[in-house]
């Protein structure tokens, strides 16, 4: 695996953030403010929907792996996606679980925590670039 320079790291993290936002929190239900993304919507398609959602989540893990994650973080990311995929196969209940569990946001939080602890300079650069472009940032609380 090649080592990424700072610009590539920023671009990769931004790509992960955009896909995460799209899959887990792009839409908001008025009044109650609940956010959900394409993940539970795609999951409504019988059979193929859950496979497509899991493939998107696997792609995000692939991108995150470029940051040389420790094995325990990588395993936790895989667990998050596997749990969502397994429960997601249950009709309707699985789609509600997908909308609430948000494995991609959980995985983004793990990645950002890893970067903040192990690589604060890159995290500072990333936050600077995001602030300048005024892209939506994700909160995990």
C-alpha positions in Angstrom: 0.0 0.0 0.0 1.4 3.4 -1.0 1.9 6.2 1.5 -0.4 9.1 0.8 0.8 12.7 0.9 -1.2 15.4 2.9 -3.2 16.4 -0.2 -4.2 12.8 -0.9 -5.1 12.2 2.7 -7.3 15.3 2.7 -9.0 14.3 -0.5 -9.5 10.7 0.7 -11.0 11.8 4.0 -13.3 14.3 2.2 -14.5 11.5 -0.1 -15.2 9.3 2.9 -17.1 12.2 4.6 -19.2 12.9 1.5 -20.1 9.3 1.0 -20.9 8.9 4.7 -23.1 12.0 4.7 -24.9 10.7 1.6 -25.4 7.2 2.9 -26.3 8.0 6.6 -27.6 11.5 7.0 -28.4 13.4 3.8 -32.1 13.8 4.5 -33.9 15.3 7.4 -37.4 14.6 8.6 -39.0 18.0 9.4 -40.2 18.8 12.9 -38.5 15.8 14.6 -35.2 16.5 12.9 -34.3 12.8 12.4 -31.6 12.4 9.8 -31.2 9.4 7.5 -29.4 8.7 4.2 -29.6 6.5 1.1 -28.6 3.4 3.1 -32.1 2.6 4.4 -33.8 3.7 1.2 -31.5 1.4 -0.9 -32.2 -1.3 1.6 -35.9 -1.3 0.8 -35.1 -3.0 -2.6 -35.6 -6.7 -1.9 -32.5 -8.8 -2.1 -30.1 -6.5 -3.9 -30.6 -3.4 -1.8 -28.8 -4.7 1.2 -25.9 -6.0 -1.0 -25.6 -2.5 -2.6 -25.6 -0.7 0.7 -23.0 -3.1 2.1 -20.8 -2.7 -1.0 -20.9 1.1 -0.4 -19.9 0.6 3.2 -17.1 -1.8 2.2 -15.8 0.8 -0.2 -15.6 3.3 2.6 -13.7 0.8 4.7 -11.3 0.3 1.8 -10.7 4.0 1.6 -10.2 4.2 5.4 -7.7 1.4 5.2 -5.4 3.7 3.2 -4.8 5.5 6.5 -3.0 2.4 7.9 -5.5 1.7 10.6 -4.6 -0.4 13.6 -6.1 -3.9 13.4 -8.6 -3.3 16.3 -10.1 -0.2 14.5 -10.3 -2.1 11.2 -12.0 -5.0 12.9 -14.5 -2.6 14.6 -15.3 -1.0 11.3 -15.9 -4.4 9.7 -18.1 -5.4 12.7 -20.2 -2.2 12.3 -20.9 -2.9 8.6 -21.4 -6.7 9.2 -24.0 -6.0 12.0 -25.9 -3.5 9.8 -25.8 -5.9 6.9 -27.0 -8.9 9.0 -29.8 -7.0 10.7 -30.6 -5.2 7.5 -31.7 -8.4 5.9 -34.8 -8.5 8.1 -37.6 -6.9 6.1 -38.7 -3.4 7.4 -37.1 -3.9 10.8 -33.7 -4.1 9.2 -34.3 -0.9 7.3 -35.3 0.9 10.5 -32.1 -0.4 12.1 -30.1 0.9 9.1 -31.6 4.3 9.6 -30.8 4.4 13.3 -27.5 2.5 13.6 -25.6 4.4 10.9 -22.5 2.2 10.6 -20.8 4.6 8.2 -21.0 7.5 10.6 -19.6 5.2 13.4 -16.8 4.2 11.1 -16.0 7.8 10.2 -15.9 8.6 13.9 -13.4 5.8 14.4 -11.2 7.0 11.5 -11.3 10.6 12.7 -10.4 9.6 16.3 -7.5 7.6 14.9 -6.3 10.5 12.9 -6.7 13.0 15.8 -4.6 10.8 18.1 -2.0 9.5 15.6 -1.8 12.4 13.1 -3.0 15.7 14.5 -1.3 17.7 11.8 -3.2 16.1 9.0 -6.5 16.5 11.0 -5.8 20.2 11.4 -5.1 20.5 7.7 -8.3 18.6 6.8 -10.4 20.8 9.1 -8.8 23.9 7.6 -9.7 22.8 4.1 -13.2 21.8 5.1 -13.8 25.2 6.8 -12.6 27.0 3.6 -14.9 25.0 1.3 -17.8 25.2 3.8 -18.7 21.6 3.2 -21.1 20.0 5.8 -19.3 18.5 8.7 -20.6 15.4 10.5 -21.2 15.2 14.2 -21.3 11.8 15.8 -22.9 12.8 19.1 
